[in-house]
Every structure is written in structure tokens, then in C-alpha cells.
Amino acid sequence: MMGLTTTQWLIFFGMLAGAMIAVEGISRGFISMTASVFKKWKLKPNQHVLLVTTRSLALGIVAELVGTWFWYIGFSPSTTVRVAMWMDILSASAFVIGAYHMIDLLCTHVIEQILRSRPNRGDIARTLAPLVSSTVKVVIIFIGLTVVLGMLGVNVLAIITGLSIGGAALALASQDTIKNFFGSMMLLADHPFDVGDLISVDGVDGTVEEIGFRSTRLRTAADSVVSIPNGTLANMTIDNLGVRSYRLYKTDFVIDHYTPTQKVQQFIDEIRSLISTHPLTLKDPAKMIVAVTGVTSVGYTVTVSMFVDAKKISEDLVFRHEMNMDIMRAAENLRIRFSRTAEQPSMNPA
């Protein structure tokens, strides 16, 4: 068959079996070396990404070797050339896939090393990594396609020339993409937030999950994901709630107008005492407000405002619960009655 002897066919199938074994062996060797390097860096790689990366690189090496060894099997020169070409294509494709996934493994750490003199390099790296990763992946795919098409005999130069001729039309069609790309550059230059920050933009509150090539993804309190194009986001007013040193607690309530003013003052003094003794409140008198801010026909409006040292929203909510319960207990002890109005002020988080 195909002019090969039985011995040549045995060599052929033995080579294929050896190639499969070699791919697995080289892959395991790469995994072991990578694990040692990551352990030295005190990082924990994604095992799935690591496996895909190492196997792709191993397949690229073995495919290149098999393409070379095919000359010794005894196929006809034309068949050998064709098989060698496809092995080269397989090898190039595998290397591209391996490099593509290697970006996910190394990007964040490499950026941290570049920014090692910066005190907040971890936050900056997590912010830069998605955008840098996306850009490098596009370059890798472009180079890979160029190499593979060249191996297939396609005139890559002619394609590039054609693309340059149609560049004007492409630029017009991709105005939004270009706008979002420069929006990404502006966000990285201004650095208004990092991945993990809680921000508020155009009425949307959410935690920054990813700053991508085209858009930024926010995880809302409802566990939904909102994607905002970077070109639009760069022109919006961004309220970065994640960099707050303290969280604001503010509420208003109305005391029944039949309440004696002496009791009103006792109630206010009790609330001030609660604020002063709570371990999480800021003890700056200028930032602690408990005062009668309005007198109407239905009662006395009391405003309570303070700042809380709560880093997480869960800590803030627990504090608000405790403070609201303490205020209500103080009102019960002093027999303070709140006025029932059509529009009762709320105690929602500010």
C-alpha cells in the first residue's frame, strides 16, 4: 500500500504511538517545571489553563520532530513534503494556542514584576491584566494566522495590501471599537478605579470585575453583570465608593410634637452617647450630627449623621442594624413616639 513495506508501516504507526507518548511526557515535564516556578513566585496557576498550555506546547514540539522524521519512513517525495507541511502547520497552530493560554498564566504576575516599585502594584496589575492580555492575544492570533496562511501558500502580503486599501472603510465601520479602545487607554491613564472597587456610574452601582478591551463589567448587588463600553465610561462621572475611608450613616425621623422638649433633648443626648461609645464610629465632633433640623405641625425632625469605619458592605449593614435598634430602644425607654406622616423618612444606607 502506497509503496511501503510492512516494516515501513510498522515504523510509521510506531512513530505515531511514540509521538502521543512523547506529547504526554513532555507535557508532564512542562507542568512540573511550571509548578516549581509558580511555587517560587508563590502563585497558584489555573490547572485547566496550565494543562492546555503545556499540552499545546508539547504537541508543537513533537509535531515539528515528526515532520522531520517522516523523511526516513520512505514515502514518496511529494507525499513526504505534503505531510511535513501539515506537520509544520500543526506545530505552528499548537504553539499559537499554547502562547495564547500562556498569557492567562503569566500576564498578571509579569505586570506586577514590572510595577514592583509601586506600593499598589497588585491592584494595578489586576486592572491592567485583562486589557494587556486581550491586546497580546490579538497580536498572537494575527501572527499565527499569518504564519499558517504563508505555509498554505497564501499570498499574505497581497491580503495585507488589500486590507490597507480598505482601511478607510474599516476605520469608519469600527469607530465605536476605536472609541472604546482609546476609552480603555484613558481609564488606565487616569486610573479612577481598580478591579474589585465598588463604583457608581449613571445610577448603576457595582463591583468592577473586569476592565476589558472594549467594555468594563460591573457585578451589581442583584448579582447581575452590567457591561459599560469604555468609550462611554471614560466620559461619565465615576463615583468610586471603594476608596472610602469611612461610610456615611444618615437618617431623619420625626418625633411627635406632643413630646416635651426636655425629653427630646434627653433623646438626642442618648443618641450622641451611642455614637461616641460605638467602636466603629468616627469620633470627630464635626462629623457627628444629632440635631433637631426642623419643626413642623406634625413634630420635630431629628437628623442623625455619622461616619462608620466599615470596609465591607456586610459590616456596614450590621452596624446600621445595631445603631437603628439602639435608637429604637432609647426611644422606648424615654417613651418617645415617632410621628406617623404620609412620607416617613427612611433609614436606608446612604
N, C-alpha and C positions, 0 to 999 in steps of 0.2 A: 504494500500500500504506500503510495506517494514515493515509491522508490527507496524505502527504508527497510533495512533488515530487522529481524526480531530483536537483535541486540541494540540497534539504534532506538527502537521503540521503547525498550526497557530503560535505556538511558534517559529518554525523553520523559517518561512517566516518573522515573526516579528523581529526575531534576525537579519536576513539579511538586512531588511529595517533599523533597528536600527544601524547596522554596517555602512551602507552607510551614514546615517546622522551623526554618530559619526566621520567618516573619515573627512567629510566636516567641522564639528565643531572643531575638534582637529587641522585640517589644518589651519583654520582661526585664532585659538588661537596662533599657532606657527608663522603665518605671523605677527600677531600683536606684539608678543614678539620680533621677529626678527627685525621688523621695528623700534621698540623702541631702540634696541641695536645699530642698524646701524645709527640711528639718533644721538645717543650719540657719536658714532665714527665719525660722520659727513661724512658718506658714503651713496651712493645711489645704492642699490642692483639691479641686473637684475631681473625684475619682473617675467619673464618666468622661469628662473632658480630657483628663490625663490619659485614659485608655485609648480614646480615639486619636489623640495626638501621637502617642508612641507607636501605635499600630500603623498609622498612615506613614510616618517617617520610616518605619521598618519595611513596609511594603515598597516604598520608593527605592530604598537601597537594594532590596532583593530583586525588584523588577529590573533595575539597571544592570545588576550582575547577570540575571538570566538572559537579558538581551545580548550580553557579551558572550555568554557560554553557548548560545544557540549555534554559533558558527562551527562548533565542534561536533554537532549531532550528525550532520550530513544531509540536511535539507538542501534543496536546490538553491542556488544563489538568490534568485528572485524571491522565493519563499522566506529564506533567511533574512533578507533585507526588510521584507514586509513585517515579519514577526519582530525583528529588532526595533523597527519604527514604532510598532504598537506597544512594545515594552517600554520604550522611551516615553511615549505619551502617558502610559500608566504610571511610570515613575514620576514624571513631572506633575501629573494630577495629584498623586499621593502626597508629594512634597508640598503642593499648594494647600491641600486640605490640612496637612499637619501644621504648616505655618499659620493657617487661618485659626485653628484651635489653640495654637501655642500663644497667640495674642491674649486669649482669655486667661491663660495661666499666668502670664508674666507681666501684663500691662500695668496693673495697679502697683506691683512691687517695684518695677523699673521706675515709674514716676515718683514713688516715694523715695527711691535712692537718689534720683536727680534733685529732688526737693529736700534732701536730708538736713539742710541747714535751716529749713523753715520749721517753726515750732508746731504749726498745724498741718504738717505735710500729709498726715493720714486723711484728714477731711478734704484737702485739695486733691489728693490722688483719687479718692473715691468720686470726686466731682469730675475730674478730667478724664478718668479711665474710660467711661463709655464713649465719649466723643473721640478720643485718640484711638481707641480700639476700632470704632466704626470706620474712621478715616484710613487707618493702616490696612484693615480688611479689604476695603475698596481697592487700594493700591495693589495688594497681593492678588486679588481676583483678576485685576486688569493685566498684571504681568503674567499670571498663569494662563489666561486666555490667549495672550499674545504669543507666548511660547508654544502652546499646544496648536494653535492655528498655523503657526510657522512650520511646525513639524508635519502638519497635514498638507503642506504645500500651498496654503492660502497666502495671497499677497497682502500681508498685514500693512505694509506701507501705503498701498492703494486705499485700504479701508480707512487708515488714519487721515489720509489726504481728503477722502470723501467726507469724513466727519468734520474736518476743518472747514470745508466748503459749506457744509450745512450747520456750522457752528452758530451762525447768527440766528437761524430759525430755532435751533435747540436752546439758545440762551433766552429767546423770547418765550419759549414753551416752559422753561424751567425757572421763570422769575421767582416764583414762590420758594422753590428749593434753594436758590441762591440767597434769597432774603433770609430764609431760616438758617442757612449756614453762617452768614455774617451775624445773624442774631445770636447764634451759639458763640461766635468769637467775642461778641460784645459782653455776653453773660460771663464768659470766662475771664475777660479783662476786668470787668467791674467787680466780679465775684460777690454778687448780692446775697448768695446763699450757697450752702453745701448740700450734698446728698445727706438726707436724714433730718434736715431742718424743717420745721413747721412754718409754712408761709401762707399768706393770704393775698390773692390776686383776683381782682374783679369779682369779689363776692364768693370766691372759691377758696376754702381752707383745706390744706392737705400737706402731708409729709412728702418731701421730694424723694422719689425712688430712683429716678434716672434722668440724667441730662444727656439726651441723645444727639445725633447728628441733625435731626430735623425738629424734634419736639422734646419737651420736658414732661415727665409723668409724675402726677401727684396722687398719693393714696389718701382718700378722704376718710372722715370719721365713719362714714357708712360703708367703708371697706371697698368702695368703688375706685376706679382709676380714671383720672382726668388727664388727657393729653393736650398740652397747650403748645402750638407752634412757637419755636424760639424767636422767629421774626416778630411775632405779635408780643410775646412775653418781654422782649427787650425794650419795648416801648410802653410797657404797663408800669403802674405804681405797685411795687412789691413790698409788702409788709412782712418782714422776717420775724416771726414770733419765736423762732428757735434760738435767737441770740439774746432773749430777755434774761436779765439777771433776776428779776422778780416778776411775779404775775399779779395783775390787778384784781382785787376783790372790791366790788362796788354794788351797793343795793340801796333802795329807797323804800320806806314804808310810812304809812300814815297812822298816827295814834289818835284815837277817839278824842274829840275836842272837849269832852267832859272830864278828861283826865287832869287832875291838879298839876300845876306847873312844877311843884316840888317833886312829884313822882316822875315827871318827865325828866327832870334833871338827875334824879337818882338812877333812872334807867340809862341815861346817856353815860353817867359815870361808871355804871356797871359794865357797859359795853366797852368803854375805854380801858377798863381794868382787864377785861377778857383779851383785848388786843395786846396790851402791854405784857401780859404774862404768857401768851402763847409762844412756843419756841420757834415757830416758823415765820412770824410776822417781823417786818422791818420796824425797828424801834425809833425811827426818825420822826419826831413830833410833826414835822412839816408834811409827812406822808401818811399820817394817821388822822382821819377826819371823821368825827362823830358830832353832828350838829343839827339843830333844827333849821332847815333851809326854806321852810315855807309854812305859812299859817293861812288856812282856808276855812270855809264854813263847815267842812266835814272833819277837820282835825289838823294836827301838826305833822308836817312832812319832815321825817328824820332821814338824813343821808349818812351812810356808813361807808367809808372808803379806806382801804389799806393795801399794802403790798406784801406778797407772800413769797417766801423762799421755797418754791416748789419747782423742781427741774422737769418733772413729768406731769402730763395731764392727769394721770391717775392720782398723784399726790395732791394736785390742786383740787380735784373733786372731793377727795377725802377731807381736806381742810375745810372746804366750803360746807360740807355736810356738818362737820363738827361745830363750826362757827355759827351756822344757822340754828342748830339745835341749842347751843348755849344761849343765843339771843332769845330764842323762844322760851327757854327755861327761866331766864332772867325776867322776861315779861310776865310769866305765870307767877313767879314769886312776888313780884311787885303789883300783881293784878292789873297789868297794863292791857288794855284792849285795843286791837287794831281796828281802824275804821273800815267798814265794808263799802267800797266805792265801786262804780261801774268799771273803772280801769285801775286795777290794783297793780302797782309796780312789782316787777318780778325780781327774783334773786338769782337769775341766770348768770353763768360765768361771763365776765367782760371779754 
